[in-house]
Amino acid sequence: MSTPGLTPASPLKLKFPQSLAVYDDYAKAQKSVDFLADAEFPVNQLMIVGTDLKRIERVTGRLTWSKVAVGGILSGLWFGIFIGLVFALFTEENLWQVLLSTAFIGATFGLVWALIGYAFTRGQRDFSSITQVVATKYEVLVEHKDAARARELLAGLPGALPDPFA
């Protein structure tokens, strides 16, 4: 039995959604949905949608040849150890010999590829960073047929009332 408005091709869609409330942070949107759940509202008729997406890049440090080399060695080392463990499952050779040889080969390849990749940037990106996409607003949507009841129940939420037209 399928839920009205939800199909296998689009499990995250409502048929005719209406804005119930807009919040500045996810916790407030979650609190309103939790409040409605406690009031036995059919919460499968709700969605929390992050809007006004922003890409944030946190610069973590300056890249140098030595940092790139160490990073390449370490990532290659881990990959080599993983490959060595897989090989060890299918070979009669000494486990340590297999692990050491694949770790060495992985570290060597990791070093070479990291340095080649860094050389191709030609100084255009001499820093490391972490990138994240975040929403600045969170909108609670409700199926149109349940919107009036949801607004009525949400009016009983302690604290500031949400503005459905924000």
C-alpha positions as CSV (number, residue, x, y, z in Angstrom):
1,M,0.0,0.0,0.0
2,S,1.4,3.3,-0.9
3,T,1.1,6.6,0.8
4,P,-0.8,9.3,-1.2
5,G,1.6,11.7,-2.9
6,L,4.6,9.4,-2.4
7,T,5.7,7.2,-5.3
8,P,8.7,4.9,-5.6
9,A,10.1,7.3,-8.2
10,S,9.7,10.3,-5.9
11,P,9.7,9.3,-2.2
12,L,10.6,12.8,-1.0
13,K,7.8,14.7,-2.7
14,L,4.5,16.0,-1.5
15,K,1.7,16.3,-4.1
16,F,0.7,19.9,-3.3
17,P,3.0,21.3,-0.6
18,Q,2.4,24.6,1.2
19,S,4.8,26.5,3.4
20,L,4.0,26.0,7.1
21,A,6.9,27.9,8.6
22,V,10.5,29.2,7.8
23,Y,13.3,28.9,10.4
24,D,16.8,30.2,10.6
25,D,18.2,26.9,11.9
26,Y,17.4,23.3,11.6
27,A,16.8,22.7,15.3
28,K,13.8,25.0,15.3
29,A,12.3,23.4,12.2
30,Q,12.9,20.0,13.8
31,K,11.3,21.2,17.1
32,S,8.1,22.3,15.2
33,V,7.9,18.9,13.5
34,D,8.4,17.1,16.8
35,F,5.7,19.2,18.4
36,L,3.3,18.3,15.6
37,A,4.3,14.6,16.0
38,D,3.5,14.8,19.7
39,A,0.1,16.3,18.8
40,E,-0.4,13.1,16.7
41,F,-0.4,15.1,13.4
42,P,0.4,12.9,10.4
43,V,4.0,13.9,10.1
44,N,4.4,11.9,6.9
45,Q,2.7,14.9,5.3
46,L,5.6,17.2,6.3
47,M,9.0,18.0,4.8
48,I,11.9,20.0,6.1
49,V,13.6,21.7,3.2
50,G,17.0,23.5,3.5
51,T,16.9,26.6,1.3
52,D,19.3,29.5,0.4
53,L,22.2,27.1,0.0
54,K,25.7,28.4,0.4
55,R,29.0,26.8,-0.3
56,I,31.5,27.4,2.5
57,E,35.1,26.6,2.1
58,R,37.2,26.6,5.3
59,V,40.9,27.1,4.5
60,T,42.9,24.8,6.8
61,G,46.4,25.6,5.8
62,R,49.1,26.4,3.2
63,L,50.3,23.6,0.9
64,T,54.0,23.0,0.4
65,W,55.8,20.4,-1.5
66,S,56.7,18.6,1.7
67,K,53.0,18.6,3.0
68,V,51.8,17.3,-0.4
69,A,54.5,14.6,-0.3
70,V,53.6,13.5,3.2
71,G,49.9,13.4,2.4
72,G,50.6,11.4,-0.7
73,I,52.7,8.9,1.2
74,L,50.1,8.5,3.9
75,S,47.2,8.0,1.6
76,G,49.1,5.6,-0.6
77,L,50.3,3.7,2.5
78,W,46.7,3.2,3.7
79,F,45.6,2.1,0.2
80,G,48.6,-0.3,0.0
81,I,47.8,-1.9,3.3
82,F,44.2,-2.3,2.3
83,I,45.3,-4.0,-1.0
84,G,47.8,-6.1,1.0
85,L,45.0,-7.4,3.3
86,V,42.9,-8.3,0.3
87,F,45.9,-10.1,-1.3
88,A,46.6,-11.9,2.0
89,L,43.2,-13.5,1.8
90,F,44.0,-15.2,-1.5
91,T,47.7,-16.1,-1.1
92,E,49.8,-18.5,0.9
93,E,52.6,-16.0,1.3
94,N,53.7,-14.6,4.6
95,L,51.2,-12.0,5.8
96,W,53.8,-9.4,6.8
97,Q,55.7,-9.8,3.6
98,V,52.6,-9.1,1.6
99,L,51.6,-6.2,3.8
100,L,55.0,-4.6,3.7
101,S,55.4,-4.9,0.0
102,T,52.0,-3.6,-0.9
103,A,52.3,-0.8,1.7
104,F,55.7,0.3,0.2
105,I,54.3,0.2,-3.4
106,G,51.2,2.1,-2.3
107,A,53.3,4.8,-0.5
108,T,55.5,5.1,-3.6
109,F,52.6,5.5,-6.0
110,G,50.8,7.9,-3.5
111,L,53.9,10.1,-3.3
112,V,54.4,10.2,-7.1
113,W,50.8,10.9,-7.9
114,A,50.4,13.6,-5.2
115,L,53.5,15.4,-6.5
116,I,52.4,15.2,-10.1
117,G,49.0,16.5,-9.2
118,Y,50.4,19.3,-7.2
119,A,52.9,20.2,-10.0
120,F,49.9,20.5,-12.4
121,T,48.3,23.2,-10.3
122,R,51.2,25.5,-11.0
123,G,50.7,27.4,-7.8
124,Q,47.1,28.2,-8.5
125,R,45.9,26.5,-5.4
126,D,48.5,26.5,-2.7
127,F,46.2,25.8,0.2
128,S,44.2,23.0,1.7
129,S,40.5,23.4,2.6
130,I,37.3,21.7,3.7
131,T,34.2,22.5,1.6
132,Q,30.6,22.2,2.8
133,V,27.2,23.1,1.5
134,V,24.9,24.5,4.1
135,A,21.3,25.9,4.2
136,T,20.7,29.3,5.7
137,K,16.9,28.8,6.0
138,Y,14.8,25.7,6.8
139,E,11.2,25.6,5.5
140,V,8.7,23.2,6.8
141,L,6.3,22.2,4.1
142,V,2.9,20.5,4.6
143,E,0.5,18.8,2.3
144,H,-2.2,21.4,1.4
145,K,-5.1,19.3,2.8
146,D,-3.5,19.3,6.2
147,A,-2.1,22.9,6.2
148,A,-4.9,24.5,8.2
149,R,-4.7,21.9,11.0
150,A,-0.9,22.0,11.1
151,R,-1.0,25.8,11.5
152,E,-3.7,25.5,14.2
153,L,-1.6,23.0,16.1
154,L,1.7,24.9,15.6
155,A,0.1,28.0,17.1
156,G,0.3,26.1,20.5
157,L,4.0,25.7,20.2
158,P,5.6,27.6,23.2
159,G,7.8,30.5,22.1
160,A,7.7,32.7,19.1
161,L,5.2,31.7,16.5
162,P,6.6,30.9,13.0
163,D,5.7,33.3,10.2
164,P,4.3,31.0,7.4
165,F,4.8,33.9,4.9
166,A,8.5,34.6,5.7
